[in-house]
Amino acid sequence: MPKYHLSVLFNHHLGKSFYSYLATLRIDYALSELAKNGYNFTVESFAYKCGFNSKTSFHKYFRAYTGLTPIAFINQKSNSK
C-alpha cells in the first residue's frame, strides 16, 4: 500500500496525521517515564529517549498535549508532592 493511501486512511479514521498520532504516543511514554522515574536528565536527552528527533519538536508536542512546557510540568509535579 502506498504511503499516501495509508496516510489518508489514518487521517480519516483517527482524525489526525500519522506523525501527530505517533507524537501523542511518545508524549504518553514521556509522562509515564516521568511518573515512574522522576526527572534526572536534560530535556534534550529525554526528548531523544522518547523518540523525538529534536528538543524543539518534543517541546512543541509536550506543550500542546499538557498545556505546559516540560520544565514547567516537572516543576508543577515537584511542588505538588
N, CA, C and O atoms as a GROMACS GRO file, in nm:
protein
  324
    1MET      N    1   0.085  -0.117   0.000
    1MET     CA    2   0.000   0.000   0.000
    1MET      C    3   0.091   0.124   0.000
    1MET      O    4   0.182   0.133   0.081
    2PRO      N    5   0.066   0.217  -0.089
    2PRO     CA    6   0.146   0.341  -0.092
    2PRO      C    7   0.129   0.422   0.037
    2PRO      O    8   0.023   0.420   0.100
    3LYS      N    9   0.235   0.493   0.074
    3LYS     CA   10   0.232   0.574   0.196
    3LYS      C   11   0.116   0.674   0.193
    3LYS      O   12   0.052   0.697   0.296
    4TYR      N   13   0.089   0.731   0.078
    4TYR     CA   14  -0.017   0.830   0.067
    4TYR      C   15  -0.152   0.771   0.109
    4TYR      O   16  -0.226   0.833   0.185
    5HIS      N   17  -0.183   0.651   0.061
    5HIS     CA   18  -0.311   0.587   0.094
    5HIS      C   19  -0.319   0.554   0.243
    5HIS      O   20  -0.424   0.571   0.305
    6LEU      N   21  -0.210   0.509   0.298
    6LEU     CA   22  -0.207   0.480   0.441
    6LEU      C   23  -0.230   0.609   0.521
    6LEU      O   24  -0.302   0.608   0.620
    7SER      N   25  -0.168   0.716   0.477
    7SER     CA   26  -0.185   0.845   0.544
    7SER      C   27  -0.330   0.893   0.538
    7SER      O   28  -0.383   0.942   0.637
    8VAL      N   29  -0.393   0.878   0.422
    8VAL     CA   30  -0.533   0.918   0.406
    8VAL      C   31  -0.623   0.835   0.497
    8VAL      O   32  -0.712   0.890   0.562
    9LEU      N   33  -0.601   0.705   0.503
    9LEU     CA   34  -0.680   0.618   0.590
    9LEU      C   35  -0.661   0.656   0.737
    9LEU      O   36  -0.756   0.661   0.814
   10PHE      N   37  -0.539   0.682   0.773
   10PHE     CA   38  -0.508   0.721   0.910
   10PHE      C   39  -0.583   0.849   0.946
   10PHE      O   40  -0.649   0.856   1.050
   11ASN      N   41  -0.572   0.949   0.860
   11ASN     CA   42  -0.641   1.076   0.884
   11ASN      C   43  -0.792   1.057   0.892
   11ASN      O   44  -0.858   1.116   0.978
   12HIS      N   45  -0.846   0.976   0.806
   12HIS     CA   46  -0.990   0.954   0.801
   12HIS      C   47  -1.041   0.885   0.928
   12HIS      O   48  -1.144   0.925   0.983
   13HIS      N   49  -0.972   0.783   0.972
   13HIS     CA   50  -1.020   0.703   1.085
   13HIS      C   51  -0.984   0.760   1.222
   13HIS      O   52  -1.058   0.742   1.318
   14LEU      N   53  -0.871   0.826   1.232
   14LEU     CA   54  -0.828   0.877   1.362
   14LEU      C   55  -0.839   1.028   1.375
   14LEU      O   56  -0.828   1.083   1.484
   15GLY      N   57  -0.860   1.095   1.263
   15GLY     CA   58  -0.875   1.240   1.267
   15GLY      C   59  -0.746   1.315   1.291
   15GLY      O   60  -0.749   1.433   1.326
   16LYS      N   61  -0.634   1.249   1.273
   16LYS     CA   62  -0.504   1.316   1.288
   16LYS      C   63  -0.402   1.246   1.200
   16LYS      O   64  -0.421   1.132   1.158
   17SER      N   65  -0.295   1.317   1.174
   17SER     CA   66  -0.191   1.259   1.089
   17SER      C   67  -0.117   1.149   1.164
   17SER      O   68  -0.123   1.139   1.287
   18PHE      N   69  -0.049   1.066   1.088
   18PHE     CA   70   0.028   0.959   1.150
   18PHE      C   71   0.132   1.016   1.245
   18PHE      O   72   0.150   0.964   1.355
   19TYR      N   73   0.201   1.125   1.204
   19TYR     CA   74   0.304   1.181   1.290
   19TYR      C   75   0.244   1.239   1.418
   19TYR      O   76   0.303   1.226   1.525
   20SER      N   77   0.128   1.301   1.409
   20SER     CA   78   0.063   1.353   1.530
   20SER      C   79   0.025   1.239   1.623
   20SER      O   80   0.040   1.251   1.745
   21TYR      N   81  -0.024   1.131   1.567
   21TYR     CA   82  -0.058   1.013   1.647
   21TYR      C   83   0.067   0.957   1.715
   21TYR      O   84   0.066   0.926   1.834
   22LEU      N   85   0.174   0.946   1.639
   22LEU     CA   86   0.299   0.895   1.693
   22LEU      C   87   0.353   0.988   1.802
   22LEU      O   88   0.403   0.941   1.905
   23ALA      N   89   0.343   1.118   1.781
   23ALA     CA   90   0.388   1.214   1.882
   23ALA      C   91   0.306   1.199   2.010
   23ALA      O   92   0.361   1.210   2.120
   24THR      N   93   0.177   1.174   1.998
   24THR     CA   94   0.092   1.153   2.115
   24THR      C   95   0.137   1.030   2.193
   24THR      O   96   0.144   1.033   2.316
   25LEU      N   97   0.168   0.923   2.122
   25LEU     CA   98   0.219   0.803   2.189
   25LEU      C   99   0.351   0.831   2.260
   25LEU      O  100   0.375   0.783   2.370
   26ARG      N  101   0.436   0.910   2.196
   26ARG     CA  102   0.565   0.943   2.256
   26ARG      C  103   0.549   1.030   2.380
   26ARG      O  104   0.621   1.012   2.478
   27ILE      N  105   0.455   1.124   2.378
   27ILE     CA  106   0.430   1.209   2.494
   27ILE      C  107   0.370   1.125   2.607
   27ILE      O  108   0.405   1.144   2.724
   28ASP      N  109   0.280   1.033   2.574
   28ASP     CA  110   0.227   0.941   2.677
   28ASP      C  111   0.342   0.863   2.742
   28ASP      O  112   0.344   0.845   2.864
   29TYR      N  113   0.434   0.817   2.660
   29TYR     CA  114   0.551   0.746   2.713
   29TYR      C  115   0.634   0.837   2.803
   29TYR      O  116   0.677   0.796   2.911
   30ALA      N  117   0.655   0.961   2.760
   30ALA     CA  118   0.731   1.057   2.840
   30ALA      C  119   0.665   1.079   2.975
   30ALA      O  120   0.733   1.081   3.078
   31LEU      N  121   0.535   1.096   2.976
   31LEU     CA  122   0.463   1.119   3.102
   31LEU      C  123   0.473   0.998   3.194
   31LEU      O  124   0.488   1.013   3.315
   32SER      N  125   0.464   0.878   3.137
   32SER     CA  126   0.475   0.758   3.221
   32SER      C  127   0.617   0.743   3.275
   32SER      O  128   0.634   0.700   3.389
   33GLU      N  129   0.717   0.777   3.196
   33GLU     CA  130   0.856   0.771   3.243
   33GLU      C  131   0.880   0.872   3.354
   33GLU      O  132   0.948   0.842   3.452
   34LEU      N  133   0.824   0.992   3.340
   34LEU     CA  134   0.838   1.093   3.445
   34LEU      C  135   0.771   1.047   3.574
   34LEU      O  136   0.823   1.070   3.683
   35ALA      N  137   0.656   0.983   3.561
   35ALA     CA  138   0.584   0.935   3.679
   35ALA      C  139   0.661   0.823   3.749
   35ALA      O  140   0.665   0.817   3.872
   36LYS      N  141   0.722   0.734   3.671
   36LYS     CA  142   0.794   0.620   3.728
   36LYS      C  143   0.931   0.658   3.782
   36LYS      O  144   0.968   0.619   3.893
   37ASN      N  145   1.006   0.734   3.703
   37ASN     CA  146   1.147   0.754   3.733
   37ASN      C  147   1.184   0.896   3.775
   37ASN      O  148   1.299   0.921   3.811
   38GLY      N  149   1.090   0.986   3.771
   38GLY     CA  150   1.124   1.124   3.802
   38GLY      C  151   1.204   1.187   3.691
   38GLY      O  152   1.208   1.136   3.579
   39TYR      N  153   1.267   1.296   3.721
   39TYR     CA  154   1.341   1.371   3.620
   39TYR      C  155   1.485   1.388   3.665
   39TYR      O  156   1.512   1.458   3.762
   40ASN      N  157   1.576   1.324   3.593
   40ASN     CA  158   1.717   1.336   3.627
   40ASN      C  159   1.805   1.338   3.503
   40ASN      O  160   1.910   1.274   3.500
   41PHE      N  161   1.762   1.411   3.400
   41PHE     CA  162   1.836   1.418   3.274
   41PHE      C  163   1.801   1.548   3.205
   41PHE      O  164   1.710   1.619   3.248
   42THR      N  165   1.871   1.579   3.098
   42THR     CA  166   1.841   1.701   3.024
   42THR      C  167   1.715   1.681   2.940
   42THR      O  168   1.678   1.568   2.907
   43VAL      N  169   1.650   1.791   2.908
   43VAL     CA  170   1.530   1.783   2.823
   43VAL      C  171   1.567   1.722   2.689
   43VAL      O  172   1.492   1.642   2.634
   44GLU      N  173   1.682   1.760   2.636
   44GLU     CA  174   1.724   1.709   2.506
   44GLU      C  175   1.744   1.557   2.509
   44GLU      O  176   1.697   1.487   2.419
   45SER      N  177   1.814   1.506   2.609
   45SER     CA  178   1.835   1.361   2.616
   45SER      C  179   1.703   1.288   2.640
   45SER      O  180   1.682   1.178   2.588
   46PHE      N  181   1.615   1.348   2.718
   46PHE     CA  182   1.484   1.287   2.742
   46PHE      C  183   1.401   1.286   2.614
   46PHE      O  184   1.331   1.188   2.586
   47ALA      N  185   1.408   1.394   2.536
   47ALA     CA  186   1.337   1.400   2.409
   47ALA      C  187   1.381   1.286   2.317
   47ALA      O  188   1.298   1.218   2.257
   48TYR      N  189   1.512   1.266   2.307
   48TYR     CA  190   1.563   1.157   2.224
   48TYR      C  191   1.522   1.021   2.278
   48TYR      O  192   1.489   0.930   2.202
   49LYS      N  193   1.525   1.006   2.408
   49LYS     CA  194   1.483   0.879   2.470
   49LYS      C  195   1.338   0.846   2.436
   49LYS      O  196   1.302   0.730   2.420
   50CYS      N  197   1.256   0.949   2.424
   50CYS     CA  198   1.113   0.930   2.395
   50CYS      C  199   1.084   0.919   2.246
   50CYS      O  200   0.969   0.901   2.207
   51GLY      N  201   1.188   0.929   2.163
   51GLY     CA  202   1.170   0.908   2.020
   51GLY      C  203   1.162   1.033   1.935
   51GLY      O  204   1.139   1.024   1.814
   52PHE      N  205   1.180   1.149   1.995
   52PHE     CA  206   1.177   1.273   1.918
   52PHE      C  207   1.316   1.300   1.861
   52PHE      O  208   1.417   1.263   1.921
   53ASN      N  209   1.320   1.365   1.745
   53ASN     CA  210   1.447   1.395   1.680
   53ASN      C  211   1.509   1.525   1.727
   53ASN      O  212   1.625   1.554   1.698
   54SER      N  213   1.432   1.604   1.800
   54SER     CA  214   1.486   1.731   1.849
   54SER      C  215   1.414   1.773   1.976
   54SER      O  216   1.300   1.733   2.003
   55LYS      N  217   1.483   1.856   2.052
   55LYS     CA  218   1.424   1.912   2.174
   55LYS      C  219   1.307   2.003   2.137
   55LYS      O  220   1.207   2.007   2.208
   56THR      N  221   1.319   2.074   2.026
   56THR     CA  222   1.214   2.166   1.982
   56THR      C  223   1.085   2.093   1.952
   56THR      O  224   0.977   2.136   1.993
   57SER      N  225   1.094   1.984   1.880
   57SER     CA  226   0.976   1.904   1.847
   57SER      C  227   0.912   1.847   1.973
   57SER      O  228   0.790   1.851   1.988
   58PHE      N  229   0.993   1.796   2.063
   58PHE     CA  230   0.943   1.743   2.190
   58PHE      C  231   0.870   1.852   2.267
   58PHE      O  232   0.759   1.831   2.317
   59HIS      N  233   0.932   1.967   2.277
   59HIS     CA  234   0.876   2.081   2.350
   59HIS      C  235   0.740   2.119   2.290
   59HIS      O  236   0.644   2.141   2.364
   60LYS      N  237   0.732   2.128   2.158
   60LYS     CA  238   0.609   2.167   2.089
   60LYS      C  239   0.495   2.069   2.120
   60LYS      O  240   0.386   2.111   2.158
   61TYR      N  241   0.520   1.941   2.104
   61TYR     CA  242   0.415   1.842   2.126
   61TYR      C  243   0.382   1.826   2.274
   61TYR      O  244   0.266   1.804   2.310
   62PHE      N  245   0.482   1.836   2.360
   62PHE     CA  246   0.458   1.825   2.504
   62PHE      C  247   0.366   1.938   2.550
   62PHE      O  248   0.271   1.916   2.624
   63ARG      N  249   0.396   2.059   2.505
   63ARG     CA  250   0.315   2.175   2.544
   63ARG      C  251   0.174   2.165   2.488
   63ARG      O  252   0.077   2.200   2.556
   64ALA      N  253   0.161   2.119   2.364
   64ALA     CA  254   0.028   2.104   2.304
   64ALA      C  255  -0.054   2.000   2.380
   64ALA      O  256  -0.175   2.016   2.395
   65TYR      N  257   0.011   1.896   2.428
   65TYR     CA  258  -0.058   1.786   2.496
   65TYR      C  259  -0.092   1.819   2.641
   65TYR      O  260  -0.201   1.787   2.688
   66THR      N  261   0.002   1.883   2.712
   66THR     CA  262  -0.016   1.907   2.855
   66THR      C  263  -0.053   2.050   2.891
   66THR      O  264  -0.103   2.077   3.000
   67GLY      N  265  -0.029   2.143   2.799
   67GLY     CA  266  -0.052   2.284   2.828
   67GLY      C  267   0.064   2.350   2.900
   67GLY      O  268   0.058   2.468   2.934
   68LEU      N  269   0.170   2.273   2.925
   68LEU     CA  270   0.288   2.323   2.996
   68LEU      C  271   0.414   2.284   2.920
   68LEU      O  272   0.416   2.185   2.846
   69THR      N  273   0.519   2.361   2.941
   69THR     CA  274   0.649   2.319   2.889
   69THR      C  275   0.696   2.200   2.972
   69THR      O  276   0.645   2.179   3.083
   70PRO      N  277   0.790   2.122   2.922
   70PRO     CA  278   0.838   2.009   3.002
   70PRO      C  279   0.890   2.051   3.140
   70PRO      O  280   0.859   1.986   3.240
   71ILE      N  281   0.968   2.158   3.146
   71ILE     CA  282   1.023   2.202   3.275
   71ILE      C  283   0.912   2.252   3.367
   71ILE      O  284   0.914   2.221   3.486
   72ALA      N  285   0.816   2.328   3.314
   72ALA     CA  286   0.704   2.376   3.397
   72ALA      C  287   0.624   2.258   3.449
   72ALA      O  288   0.579   2.260   3.564
   73PHE      N  289   0.604   2.156   3.367
   73PHE     CA  290   0.531   2.036   3.410
   73PHE      C  291   0.605   1.967   3.524
   73PHE      O  292   0.544   1.929   3.624
   74ILE      N  293   0.735   1.952   3.509
   74ILE     CA  294   0.815   1.886   3.612
   74ILE      C  295   0.813   1.967   3.741
   74ILE      O  296   0.798   1.911   3.850
   75ASN      N  297   0.828   2.098   3.729
   75ASN     CA  298   0.824   2.185   3.847
   75ASN      C  299   0.689   2.178   3.917
   75ASN      O  300   0.683   2.174   4.040
   76GLN      N  301   0.582   2.175   3.840
   76GLN     CA  302   0.448   2.167   3.898
   76GLN      C  303   0.431   2.035   3.973
   76GLN      O  304   0.376   2.034   4.083
   77LYS      N  305   0.478   1.926   3.915
   77LYS     CA  306   0.468   1.796   3.981
   77LYS      C  307   0.553   1.792   4.107
   77LYS      O  308   0.513   1.733   4.208
   78SER      N  309   0.670   1.853   4.103
   78SER     CA  310   0.759   1.856   4.220
   78SER      C  311   0.697   1.937   4.333
   78SER      O  312   0.708   1.899   4.449
   79ASN      N  313   0.631   2.047   4.300
   79ASN     CA  314   0.570   2.133   4.401
   79ASN      C  315   0.444   2.072   4.462
   79ASN      O  316   0.406   2.107   4.574
   80SER      N  317   0.380   1.982   4.389
   80SER     CA  318   0.256   1.922   4.440
   80SER      C  319   0.282   1.802   4.530
   80SER      O  320   0.188   1.745   4.586
   81LYS      N  321   0.407   1.762   4.544
   81LYS     CA  322   0.439   1.647   4.630
   81LYS      C  323   0.451   1.688   4.774
   81LYS      O  324   0.478   1.605   4.860
   0.00000   0.00000   0.00000
